[in-house]
Amino acid sequence: MDLFDHSREEQIEREAPLAARLRPRSLQEFVGQEHIAGEGRLLRRAIEADRLFSSLIFWGPPGTG
């Protein structure tokens, strides 16, 4: 990596869409849904063990993504 690569990566990060910049990068950054993703809960244990199920359906109001 040289100086130009670093500058280019910083520019990409600054110009990324808001959703991409605010996206949680770890389970600790998720807010809410403690009954599913909280410490010791089924979904968190599956993610931490890298054993996600092949058929999960997530539902929520429009705009929750």
C-alpha positions in Angstrom: 0.0 0.0 0.0 1.4 3.4 -0.9 0.3 6.9 -0.1 -2.1 7.1 -3.0 -3.9 3.9 -2.0 -4.4 5.2 1.6 -5.8 8.5 0.2 -8.1 6.7 -2.2 -9.5 4.4 0.6 -10.1 7.5 2.8 -12.0 9.2 0.0 -14.1 6.1 -0.7 -15.0 5.9 3.1 -16.0 9.6 3.1 -18.1 9.4 0.0 -19.8 6.1 0.9 -23.6 6.2 1.4 -24.8 7.0 4.9 -26.2 3.5 5.4 -22.8 2.0 4.6 -21.0 4.3 7.0 -23.5 3.7 9.8 -23.8 -0.1 9.3 -22.9 -2.1 12.4 -19.6 -3.9 12.1 -19.9 -6.1 15.1 -22.7 -7.6 17.3 -21.9 -5.1 20.0 -22.9 -2.2 17.7 -26.5 -3.6 17.3 -29.1 -1.8 19.3 -32.4 -3.4 20.5 -33.7 -6.9 19.8 -32.1 -8.2 23.0 -34.6 -11.0 23.1 -33.1 -12.4 19.9 -29.5 -11.1 19.6 -28.7 -10.5 23.3 -25.9 -12.2 25.1 -26.5 -15.9 25.3 -29.5 -15.8 22.9 -30.1 -18.2 20.0 -29.2 -15.9 17.1 -26.0 -14.5 18.9 -24.8 -18.0 19.7 -25.4 -19.1 16.1 -23.5 -16.2 14.7 -20.6 -16.5 17.2 -20.4 -20.3 16.4 -20.5 -19.5 12.7 -23.5 -21.9 12.3 -26.3 -19.8 10.9 -29.4 -21.6 9.8 -30.2 -21.7 6.1 -33.8 -20.5 6.5 -34.3 -17.4 8.6 -37.1 -14.9 8.0 -36.6 -11.4 9.5 -39.6 -9.2 9.6 -40.1 -5.6 10.6 -41.9 -2.4 9.7 -41.0 -0.7 6.4 -37.7 1.1 6.4 -36.0 -1.2 9.0 -34.0 -2.9 6.3 
